[in-house]
Amino acid sequence: MDNILDTAKTWLTDFFDPAVKKEIEHLIANDQEELNDRFYKNMEFGTGGMRGVMGVGTNRINKYTLGKSTQGLSNYLNKVYTGEEIKVVIAFDCRNNSDTLARTVAEVFSANGIKVFLFSELRTTPELSFAVRYLDCHAGIVLTASHNPPEYNGYKVYWTDGGQIVPPQDGEIIAEINALGFEDIKFTANNALIQVIDKEVDDAFIQQSVQAGSFNADGKDDFKIVFTSLHGTSITAIPEVLKQGGYDNVTIIEEQAKPDGNFPTVKSPNPEESEALSMAVKKAKEIGADMVVGTDPDSDRLGIAVRNLEGEMEIVNGNQAMVLMTKFLLEKRKEKGFKGNEFIATTIVSTPMMEAMAKAYGVEFKTSLTGFKWIGKMIKDFPESDFIGGGEESFGYMVGDFVRDKDAVTSTLLACEIASQAKANGSSFYKDLIQCYVDYGFYKEHLVSITKKGISGAEEIKQMLKDFKENPVESVAGSKVKWIEDYNTSIAKNVLTGEEKAIVIPKSNVLIYETEDGTRIAARPSGTEPKVKFYISTNTKLEKTEDYKKVSAELDQKIKNILSELNLG
C-alpha cells in the first residue's frame, strides 16, 4: 500500500487545484480504504472507452485523468497527421459535470493546436459519431457513461470513420497517454480554435436518421407511441425524428423529459432493466398505446415494450428487437434485390438466431467481440461490402452505416415502422417476432450479471472466470458439451473429437461452451463495470405460432435448470 500513498502524494503539488489537494490530504489522514480505491490503479480504456466514478484520484473521472487522456490523444494526432489542420468534434450527455469536463477536453485539444467543434448543449452519441464524418474530423469524443449509475462519467474516442477506436490505434494512443505525467497536460486554451456547433449538424443528422429509418409504413395515424428519454439526451432528437417520420401520436413522459444527471425517477437509467420503463409502460396502459420506447442517457440503447398475445404491455429484450429489426431490413432489401455484397452483424454473446436468418436470406453473417466498435470496424475493413444492419443483446442496434455506433435514434423510428406496418396488416410487432421463431428456430436467451466492486471484487471476478475455464462443464441440461471456445487463446476445441479450430477475431477474456443441442453458455467480465456476465442461449423448433406459449415455457424451464446446474440461480 506504500506505493498507493506515494501515488496519492504526487497530487499534492501546486499543479493540482487547492480543493483537490485538500481532499487528498483529508483522505490520507482519515480514510485509507477510500484512498486505496482512488489510487490503486489508473483509469483504463475498456470496450466502451474510459468509464468510471467521478472524483479525485487516478482511478476516478476528473479533469486530470481526462486531461491526460486528451493530451495523449493530442500528441498521437499531431504525430500521425503532421502538417494537417487536425479537427476533432466533442459532444457530451446529461451527466453531472459532462458540460464542464467537455469544455476542459476542448481546451486541452486547443492548447495543442487542434481545431475543436464543441456542441453547444448535450447531444446523443449517434449524432457525435455522425458528426465526425460530416465535419471531416480526424477524431471525436463524447463525454458519457452510457447507462451507468449517476456517480459515473466517461470518455469515448472515435476515429476518422466515425467508429470507436480499435487496434492498433487504441494501443498506440494508450501508450502515448501512459508515457505522460499529469504535469504534461496543457490546460491553457486557445479559444480561437474552439467553435461551438449545433443546428446545422442537428438538421443533417435528423435528416439522415429519418431517411435511414423510414420505410413508408402504413397505419401511422392509428399508431400510438409512448416515449421516454429517461432524463437523457434523446429528447434532443427522437421527438423530431418521429415527427418527420410521420408519427404525430406520440406521448412523451414529461417527468423524465428534462435532462438530469441524477436520474431522479429511476433506480437506473438503463432500458435493459424493466423498472426504467415502468412509468412509460403505465402511461401506455392508461392511454391504450401500441408501443413504448425508452432510451439510455446518451441514446445509443433503446428499450421497447409492445402488446403481447393477451394485449398486455411486455418488454422485448435486445435479442428479440435485433432479430425483428434485422428481419424487416432484410425483407426490404430483398424487395429491392440483393446485389450479393450485403452483410448483417452481431456479437459472440448475442442470439445465434441472427446467423440462422442470414443463411435463410443468403447474405453474409459477421460476428464480433462485444462492443459496437467491432461492428464499426467491420464496415471500415470491408468497404466493398454493404452493411444492412446489426446489433447486440444489450439493447443496441445500428441501421445502415451513416452512424458507426449503436443508434437508438434511428432504431426507434425503425421499430415504430415495423410495429405500425404490422398493425396495419392485422398482425403486431409481437406476432411478427413469433413468426420469426417459426421460420428460423425458437431461440431464447438469458443474462446473469454479477456485480463485484472494488479491489477484492476485481479479484473475485478473475477467480470466477478462472474456475469456469479450469473446471470445464461436461454437459448442460442433459446435452454434452461439444465445443469450448476460448477467446483468450483463440482456440475452439471440439472436446468430443479433439478437433481444434482457430478463432479469427481478436483475443478477449471470453469463454463459451456449446452443447450438442446448440445450447450456448458464455462468460465474460464487463469492460465498463465491475461485473461478470453469463449469457445463456437455448433453442428448439417452433412448428406453429399456436404452440408459442407451450414451447416458450419449456425453454424457460430449461434455462432455470441450467442456472441451477451452474449455481447461477
Disulfide bonds with the S-S distance in Angstrom:
none
